[in-house]
C-alpha cells in the first residue's frame, strides 16, 4: 500500500510539472533579437607610407637632402604607378644633443648645445594597382624607406558591398527568429517585426605578409639610388560586418 501511494504521488507530480511547462504564456510576447551579417572580399587597395630621414651637423644640409630625396622618391612612384594618389606629410626637425653625465648636487647645468640635426618626412601613397605594387615599392626603396603598408578596400568596393551586408544581416535575423519561435513552440508565421535598427559598421581585418624577393628594379638607379629586390606582398581580405537589433512580437 505504501509503494502504491509513492508511485501515485510521483505520477501526480510529473503530470503537474508537465502541465506547468506547457502553460507558459507567449501571446503578445515582445522579443529583442540581435543579428549580424558578414561579407568577405579580397582587398583591392593599399596605402603605403614611405619615409626619408637625414642627419647632419648642419640643419640646412640635412633638410636639403631630405627635400631632394623626397622629390626623387615621389617622381619614382609617379613613374612606376601613374594612377597612385600621393600625399607628403609629417615633416620634422629634431636637434641631437650629446649624452651628459649626471651633475653633482648644487651644480648649475649649462645650456645644451646640439651636436647635430635629424630631419625627415613621410610620403603616403594610395593605389588600387596591386599588380604593380612590388615594382613600385622596390623602385621607391632605392631612395626612400618603407615605413608602413596597409591593405584594405577601395571606397567604391565598400559601397558596392553595402547591399550584401544588409541582406546577410537580415537572413541571420530570419534564422534566429525561426529558432526562437521553435523554442517557444510557436509558428514562425505568428512573429511580426515591430522595429529593426540597422547599425552598419565595417570591421576591417587586414592581413599583410611581406616575404621573398623577385627581380631587380632599375628605376631607382636613374635617380642615383641603390637597386632593391622586389618584395612579395599578400593583400589578404577584409571582412565587413553589419549588425542589427530587431523587436519581434508574437501574436
C-alpha positions as a LaTeX table, in Angstrom:
\begin{tabular}{lrrr}
\hline
Residue & $x$ (\AA) & $y$ (\AA) & $z$ (\AA) \\
\hline
Unk1 & 0.00 & 0.00 & 0.00 \\
Unk2 & 2.86 & 2.35 & 0.83 \\
Unk3 & 4.56 & 1.59 & $-2.50$ \\
Unk4 & 1.34 & 2.29 & $-4.39$ \\
Unk5 & 0.94 & 5.65 & $-2.64$ \\
Unk6 & 4.53 & 6.64 & $-3.52$ \\
Unk7 & 4.04 & 5.72 & $-7.19$ \\
Unk8 & 0.76 & 7.62 & $-7.30$ \\
Unk9 & 2.35 & 10.72 & $-5.76$ \\
Unk10 & 5.23 & 10.61 & $-8.28$ \\
Unk11 & 2.80 & 10.32 & $-11.18$ \\
Unk12 & 0.75 & 13.28 & $-9.93$ \\
Unk13 & 3.92 & 15.40 & $-9.57$ \\
Unk14 & 5.07 & 14.53 & $-13.11$ \\
Unk15 & 1.70 & 15.47 & $-14.59$ \\
Unk16 & 1.68 & 18.74 & $-12.64$ \\
Unk17 & 5.18 & 19.72 & $-13.84$ \\
Unk18 & 4.33 & 18.80 & $-17.41$ \\
Unk19 & 1.16 & 20.87 & $-17.35$ \\
Unk20 & 3.01 & 23.78 & $-15.79$ \\
Unk21 & 5.68 & 23.70 & $-18.55$ \\
Unk22 & 3.03 & 23.73 & $-21.27$ \\
Unk23 & 1.11 & 26.69 & $-19.91$ \\
Unk24 & 3.82 & 29.37 & $-20.26$ \\
Unk25 & 2.03 & 32.26 & $-21.99$ \\
Unk26 & 3.67 & 33.53 & $-25.22$ \\
Unk27 & 0.84 & 35.51 & $-26.76$ \\
Unk28 & 1.86 & 39.14 & $-27.29$ \\
Unk29 & 5.45 & 38.44 & $-26.26$ \\
Unk30 & 8.00 & 41.06 & $-27.44$ \\
Unk31 & 11.41 & 39.55 & $-28.16$ \\
Unk32 & 14.55 & 41.63 & $-28.79$ \\
Unk33 & 16.76 & 39.79 & $-31.29$ \\
Unk34 & 20.33 & 40.80 & $-32.27$ \\
Unk35 & 21.65 & 39.62 & $-35.64$ \\
Unk36 & 24.79 & 40.04 & $-37.69$ \\
Unk37 & 25.79 & 39.72 & $-41.33$ \\
Unk38 & 29.32 & 39.45 & $-42.69$ \\
Unk39 & 30.72 & 39.82 & $-46.20$ \\
Unk40 & 34.30 & 38.83 & $-47.06$ \\
Unk41 & 36.06 & 40.42 & $-50.02$ \\
Unk42 & 39.63 & 40.40 & $-51.32$ \\
Unk43 & 41.48 & 43.64 & $-50.61$ \\
Unk44 & 41.78 & 45.85 & $-53.68$ \\
Unk45 & 43.54 & 48.95 & $-52.34$ \\
Unk46 & 46.74 & 49.65 & $-50.45$ \\
Unk47 & 48.15 & 52.61 & $-48.56$ \\
Unk48 & 51.95 & 52.69 & $-48.49$ \\
Unk49 & 53.91 & 55.01 & $-46.22$ \\
Unk50 & 57.44 & 55.80 & $-47.38$ \\
Unk51 & 59.94 & 57.84 & $-45.38$ \\
Unk52 & 63.26 & 59.63 & $-45.57$ \\
Unk53 & 65.49 & 60.83 & $-42.72$ \\
Unk54 & 68.86 & 62.57 & $-42.81$ \\
Unk55 & 71.28 & 63.54 & $-40.01$ \\
Unk56 & 73.88 & 66.28 & $-40.23$ \\
Unk57 & 75.64 & 68.85 & $-38.08$ \\
Unk58 & 74.29 & 71.45 & $-40.49$ \\
Unk59 & 70.49 & 71.65 & $-40.24$ \\
Unk60 & 70.17 & 73.22 & $-43.68$ \\
Unk61 & 72.26 & 70.48 & $-45.28$ \\
Unk62 & 70.10 & 67.75 & $-43.71$ \\
Unk63 & 66.90 & 69.49 & $-44.79$ \\
Unk64 & 68.24 & 69.97 & $-48.31$ \\
Unk65 & 68.99 & 66.25 & $-48.71$ \\
Unk66 & 65.54 & 65.33 & $-47.36$ \\
Unk67 & 63.84 & 67.67 & $-49.81$ \\
Unk68 & 65.89 & 66.37 & $-52.72$ \\
Unk69 & 65.32 & 62.69 & $-51.94$ \\
Unk70 & 61.61 & 63.21 & $-51.29$ \\
Unk71 & 61.26 & 64.86 & $-54.70$ \\
Unk72 & 63.17 & 61.98 & $-56.29$ \\
Unk73 & 61.11 & 59.35 & $-54.47$ \\
Unk74 & 57.81 & 60.98 & $-55.43$ \\
Unk75 & 58.93 & 61.13 & $-59.07$ \\
Unk76 & 59.85 & 57.44 & $-58.99$ \\
Unk77 & 56.45 & 56.46 & $-57.58$ \\
Unk78 & 54.58 & 58.57 & $-60.13$ \\
Unk79 & 56.53 & 56.95 & $-62.94$ \\
Unk80 & 56.00 & 53.40 & $-61.63$ \\
Unk81 & 52.29 & 53.92 & $-60.85$ \\
Unk82 & 50.73 & 56.94 & $-62.60$ \\
Unk83 & 47.29 & 56.30 & $-61.04$ \\
Unk84 & 48.57 & 56.43 & $-57.45$ \\
Unk85 & 47.49 & 59.28 & $-55.18$ \\
Unk86 & 50.44 & 60.85 & $-53.34$ \\
Unk87 & 50.43 & 62.91 & $-50.15$ \\
Unk88 & 53.50 & 64.26 & $-48.35$ \\
Unk89 & 53.15 & 64.59 & $-44.58$ \\
Unk90 & 54.90 & 64.61 & $-41.23$ \\
Unk91 & 57.90 & 66.86 & $-41.89$ \\
Unk92 & 60.03 & 67.03 & $-38.74$ \\
Unk93 & 63.29 & 68.59 & $-37.49$ \\
Unk94 & 64.87 & 67.45 & $-34.21$ \\
Unk95 & 68.03 & 68.61 & $-32.51$ \\
Unk96 & 70.51 & 65.91 & $-31.45$ \\
Unk97 & 72.26 & 66.53 & $-28.12$ \\
Unk98 & 75.32 & 64.76 & $-26.67$ \\
Unk99 & 74.92 & 62.46 & $-23.71$ \\
Unk100 & 75.76 & 64.16 & $-20.43$ \\
Unk101 & 76.75 & 62.65 & $-17.11$ \\
Unk102 & 74.65 & 63.44 & $-14.02$ \\
Unk103 & 75.77 & 66.68 & $-12.37$ \\
Unk104 & 76.88 & 66.82 & $-8.73$ \\
Unk105 & 74.34 & 68.28 & $-6.33$ \\
Unk106 & 74.26 & 72.07 & $-6.40$ \\
Unk107 & 75.86 & 72.34 & $-9.85$ \\
Unk108 & 74.08 & 74.58 & $-12.33$ \\
Unk109 & 73.62 & 72.93 & $-15.71$ \\
Unk110 & 74.88 & 74.80 & $-18.74$ \\
Unk111 & 72.57 & 75.34 & $-21.71$ \\
Unk112 & 72.77 & 72.34 & $-24.01$ \\
Unk113 & 74.20 & 72.84 & $-27.47$ \\
Unk114 & 73.03 & 70.47 & $-30.24$ \\
Unk115 & 75.70 & 68.42 & $-31.99$ \\
Unk116 & 73.54 & 67.62 & $-35.00$ \\
Unk117 & 70.07 & 67.60 & $-36.54$ \\
Unk118 & 67.61 & 64.93 & $-37.62$ \\
Unk119 & 65.31 & 65.94 & $-40.46$ \\
Unk120 & 62.70 & 63.71 & $-42.08$ \\
Unk121 & 59.45 & 63.49 & $-44.00$ \\
Unk122 & 56.82 & 60.88 & $-44.97$ \\
Unk123 & 55.14 & 60.13 & $-48.29$ \\
Unk124 & 51.74 & 58.42 & $-48.30$ \\
Unk125 & 50.84 & 56.53 & $-51.48$ \\
Unk126 & 47.32 & 55.18 & $-52.08$ \\
Unk127 & 46.65 & 52.94 & $-55.07$ \\
Unk128 & 44.46 & 50.14 & $-56.41$ \\
Unk129 & 47.16 & 48.93 & $-58.79$ \\
Unk130 & 48.20 & 45.95 & $-56.66$ \\
Unk131 & 49.80 & 44.17 & $-59.61$ \\
Unk132 & 52.43 & 46.90 & $-59.90$ \\
Unk133 & 52.92 & 47.28 & $-56.13$ \\
Unk134 & 56.12 & 45.19 & $-55.77$ \\
Unk135 & 57.80 & 47.08 & $-58.61$ \\
Unk136 & 56.63 & 50.45 & $-57.27$ \\
Unk137 & 57.86 & 49.77 & $-53.73$ \\
Unk138 & 61.15 & 48.33 & $-54.97$ \\
Unk139 & 61.82 & 51.39 & $-57.10$ \\
Unk140 & 60.94 & 53.78 & $-54.27$ \\
Unk141 & 63.17 & 51.90 & $-51.79$ \\
Unk142 & 66.19 & 52.92 & $-53.84$ \\
Unk143 & 65.76 & 56.41 & $-52.36$ \\
Unk144 & 63.16 & 56.16 & $-49.56$ \\
Unk145 & 62.44 & 53.58 & $-46.85$ \\
Unk146 & 59.25 & 51.53 & $-46.49$ \\
Unk147 & 57.67 & 52.58 & $-43.19$ \\
Unk148 & 54.18 & 51.07 & $-43.28$ \\
Unk149 & 51.87 & 49.18 & $-45.64$ \\
Unk150 & 48.12 & 48.65 & $-45.10$ \\
Unk151 & 45.75 & 46.76 & $-47.40$ \\
Unk152 & 42.01 & 47.40 & $-47.48$ \\
Unk153 & 39.01 & 48.02 & $-49.71$ \\
Unk154 & 38.51 & 50.93 & $-52.06$ \\
Unk155 & 35.56 & 53.23 & $-51.17$ \\
Unk156 & 33.71 & 52.16 & $-54.33$ \\
Unk157 & 34.03 & 48.50 & $-53.31$ \\
Unk158 & 32.70 & 49.20 & $-49.82$ \\
Unk159 & 29.65 & 50.95 & $-51.27$ \\
Unk160 & 29.08 & 48.02 & $-53.62$ \\
Unk161 & 29.18 & 45.53 & $-50.74$ \\
Unk162 & 26.78 & 47.51 & $-48.55$ \\
Unk163 & 23.68 & 45.84 & $-50.06$ \\
Unk164 & 25.20 & 42.40 & $-49.47$ \\
Unk165 & 25.84 & 43.23 & $-45.81$ \\
Unk166 & 22.21 & 44.24 & $-45.31$ \\
Unk167 & 20.96 & 41.03 & $-46.97$ \\
Unk168 & 23.31 & 38.87 & $-44.87$ \\
Unk169 & 22.21 & 40.55 & $-41.62$ \\
Unk170 & 18.51 & 40.18 & $-42.49$ \\
Unk171 & 18.96 & 36.50 & $-43.35$ \\
Unk172 & 20.63 & 35.93 & $-40.00$ \\
Unk173 & 17.69 & 37.65 & $-38.29$ \\
Unk174 & 15.21 & 35.32 & $-40.01$ \\
Unk175 & 17.21 & 32.28 & $-38.91$ \\
Unk176 & 17.26 & 33.44 & $-35.29$ \\
Unk177 & 13.57 & 34.28 & $-35.22$ \\
Unk178 & 12.76 & 30.81 & $-36.59$ \\
Unk179 & 14.90 & 29.21 & $-33.86$ \\
Unk180 & 13.24 & 31.32 & $-31.14$ \\
Unk181 & 9.76 & 30.50 & $-32.43$ \\
Unk182 & 10.59 & 26.79 & $-32.38$ \\
Unk183 & 11.89 & 27.01 & $-28.81$ \\
Unk184 & 8.67 & 28.77 & $-27.76$ \\
Unk185 & 6.51 & 26.21 & $-29.51$ \\
Unk186 & 5.14 & 28.87 & $-31.83$ \\
Unk187 & 4.73 & 29.08 & $-35.59$ \\
Unk188 & 7.27 & 31.44 & $-37.14$ \\
Unk189 & 4.45 & 32.96 & $-39.22$ \\
Unk190 & 2.99 & 34.31 & $-35.98$ \\
Unk191 & 6.06 & 36.52 & $-35.49$ \\
Unk192 & 5.72 & 40.14 & $-36.59$ \\
Unk193 & 8.64 & 42.58 & $-36.89$ \\
Unk194 & 7.98 & 45.60 & $-34.72$ \\
Unk195 & 11.26 & 47.52 & $-35.22$ \\
Unk196 & 14.63 & 46.99 & $-36.94$ \\
Unk197 & 17.66 & 49.08 & $-36.01$ \\
Unk198 & 20.49 & 48.65 & $-38.53$ \\
Unk199 & 23.88 & 49.54 & $-37.14$ \\
Unk200 & 26.16 & 49.40 & $-40.17$ \\
Unk201 & 29.81 & 49.38 & $-39.15$ \\
Unk202 & 32.70 & 47.87 & $-41.11$ \\
Unk203 & 35.30 & 45.96 & $-39.11$ \\
Unk204 & 38.45 & 45.66 & $-41.11$ \\
Unk205 & 40.66 & 42.68 & $-40.51$ \\
Unk206 & 43.65 & 43.16 & $-42.76$ \\
Unk207 & 46.41 & 40.64 & $-43.07$ \\
Unk208 & 49.66 & 41.72 & $-44.71$ \\
Unk209 & 52.65 & 39.49 & $-45.35$ \\
Unk210 & 55.96 & 40.71 & $-46.75$ \\
Unk211 & 58.11 & 37.81 & $-47.92$ \\
Unk212 & 60.64 & 36.74 & $-50.51$ \\
Unk213 & 62.25 & 38.70 & $-53.32$ \\
Unk214 & 61.90 & 38.92 & $-57.07$ \\
Unk215 & 63.72 & 40.59 & $-59.96$ \\
Unk216 & 65.67 & 43.82 & $-59.54$ \\
Unk217 & 64.28 & 47.25 & $-60.37$ \\
Unk218 & 66.39 & 49.73 & $-62.32$ \\
Unk219 & 64.15 & 52.79 & $-61.93$ \\
Unk220 & 65.83 & 53.96 & $-58.72$ \\
Unk221 & 69.28 & 53.78 & $-60.29$ \\
Unk222 & 68.34 & 56.54 & $-62.69$ \\
Unk223 & 67.99 & 58.84 & $-59.67$ \\
Unk224 & 71.22 & 57.78 & $-58.03$ \\
Unk225 & 69.61 & 55.28 & $-55.67$ \\
Unk226 & 70.54 & 51.66 & $-54.98$ \\
Unk227 & 68.91 & 48.66 & $-56.62$ \\
Unk228 & 66.46 & 46.92 & $-54.30$ \\
Unk229 & 64.97 & 43.48 & $-54.97$ \\
Unk230 & 61.21 & 43.48 & $-55.40$ \\
Unk231 & 59.32 & 42.34 & $-52.28$ \\
Unk232 & 56.36 & 39.98 & $-52.43$ \\
Unk233 & 53.05 & 41.04 & $-50.90$ \\
Unk234 & 49.86 & 39.15 & $-49.99$ \\
Unk235 & 46.93 & 41.58 & $-49.97$ \\
Unk236 & 44.68 & 39.33 & $-47.85$ \\
Unk237 & 40.99 & 40.06 & $-47.41$ \\
Unk238 & 38.62 & 42.30 & $-45.48$ \\
Unk239 & 35.53 & 41.28 & $-43.52$ \\
Unk240 & 32.71 & 43.83 & $-43.47$ \\
Unk241 & 30.17 & 43.32 & $-40.68$ \\
Unk242 & 26.71 & 44.77 & $-40.24$ \\
Unk243 & 24.80 & 44.34 & $-37.01$ \\
Unk244 & 21.13 & 44.91 & $-36.37$ \\
Unk245 & 18.73 & 44.71 & $-33.44$ \\
Unk246 & 15.09 & 43.83 & $-34.07$ \\
Unk247 & 11.99 & 43.78 & $-31.87$ \\
Unk248 & 9.81 & 40.81 & $-32.74$ \\
Unk249 & 6.27 & 40.49 & $-31.39$ \\
Unk250 & 4.41 & 37.17 & $-31.33$ \\
Unk251 & 0.66 & 37.35 & $-31.98$ \\
\hline
\end{tabular}
